[in-house]
Amino acid sequence: ITYKGVDIDEGTSTIRGYVELSNYKSDLSLEPNVGPAQEQEVYLVYENHITDDIRVRTSFNGYYEFKNVLKGSYIIYAYTDDVFDVVPNDMVYKKVVVTEDKQLVEVATLKIDKK
């Protein structure tokens, strides 16, 4: 994806974080099984773009990285199940800002539910 003639992945900074999964079984009254979200898709949206610019998957330990990003504002998001069936295709997100070259930005944990 190009922004002002430069590809978004032509920067020098890294955004990384962790996705925690609460896995509910069919009986929602039980405590969920909580752990790393493996192979979970995580999306990055640059500045005021309407759709995601980059998509990655978490590793076996729930961590993800967006490498070589430009300076600017980003939204990082993942889809979560609504375990009470009120809102389909809900998402959780965090806003982050890369302010300098070669910066490492740690994103607060994204907590998702699966049923």
C-alpha positions in Angstrom: 0.0 0.0 0.0 1.4 3.4 -1.0 1.1 6.6 1.0 2.5 9.9 -0.4 4.6 7.9 -2.9 6.1 5.6 -0.2 5.1 2.1 0.6 3.9 1.8 4.3 6.3 -1.1 4.8 9.3 1.0 3.7 9.9 2.5 7.1 12.4 1.4 9.8 10.2 0.9 12.8 8.4 -2.1 14.3 5.1 -2.5 16.0 4.6 -5.6 18.0 2.2 -7.1 20.6 0.3 -10.0 22.0 -3.1 -11.4 21.5 -4.8 -13.2 24.5 -7.6 -15.7 23.7 -10.4 -16.5 26.1 -11.9 -19.7 24.7 -15.4 -20.4 25.8 -17.0 -23.8 25.4 -20.7 -24.3 24.6 -21.6 -23.6 28.3 -20.9 -19.9 28.9 -21.4 -20.3 32.6 -18.0 -22.0 32.9 -14.7 -20.1 33.1 -13.0 -19.7 29.8 -9.7 -21.3 28.9 -7.3 -18.3 28.6 -4.0 -18.4 26.7 -2.1 -17.2 23.6 -4.1 -16.8 20.4 -2.3 -18.9 17.9 -2.6 -18.2 14.2 -4.9 -15.2 14.9 -5.1 -12.6 12.1 -4.1 -9.1 13.3 -4.6 -6.0 11.1 -2.8 -2.7 10.8 -4.5 0.5 9.5 -2.3 3.5 8.7 -3.4 7.1 9.4 -6.9 7.7 8.1 -7.2 4.7 5.7 -10.5 3.0 5.6 -9.3 -0.6 5.3 -6.4 -2.5 6.6 -3.0 -2.0 5.0 -1.2 -5.0 6.4 -2.3 -8.3 7.9 -0.2 -10.7 9.9 -0.9 -13.9 12.0 0.2 -14.4 15.5 2.8 -17.1 16.2 2.3 -20.1 18.4 2.9 -18.0 21.5 0.3 -15.3 20.6 2.8 -12.6 19.5 2.8 -10.6 16.2 5.0 -8.0 14.5 4.6 -5.4 11.8 8.1 -4.7 10.6 9.5 -1.7 8.6 6.5 0.6 9.2 6.6 4.4 8.6 6.2 7.1 11.2 2.6 7.9 11.8 -0.6 6.8 13.6 -2.0 3.3 13.4 -4.9 1.2 14.5 -4.1 -2.4 15.3 -7.1 -4.7 15.5 -8.3 -8.3 15.6 -11.8 -9.8 15.4 -13.4 -11.3 18.4 -16.5 -13.5 18.8 -19.4 -12.0 20.7 -20.0 -14.9 23.1 -23.5 -13.6 23.9 -24.5 -13.2 20.2 -25.3 -9.5 20.4 -22.8 -8.1 17.9 -21.5 -10.3 15.1 -18.0 -9.7 13.8 -16.9 -7.5 16.7 -13.3 -6.3 16.9 -10.9 -5.1 19.6 -8.3 -2.5 18.7 -5.5 -0.3 20.0 -4.2 3.0 18.7 -0.5 3.5 18.5 1.9 6.2 17.2 5.3 5.7 15.7 7.2 9.0 16.3 10.7 8.2 15.1 12.7 6.0 12.8 13.9 2.7 14.2 11.4 2.8 17.0 10.0 -0.3 18.7 6.4 0.2 19.7 4.9 -2.3 22.1 1.1 -2.6 21.8 -1.1 -3.3 24.9 -2.6 -6.8 24.9 -5.5 -7.4 22.5 -8.0 -9.6 24.3 -10.3 -11.7 22.2 -13.0 -14.2 22.8 -13.9 -17.4 20.9 -16.8 -19.7 21.4 
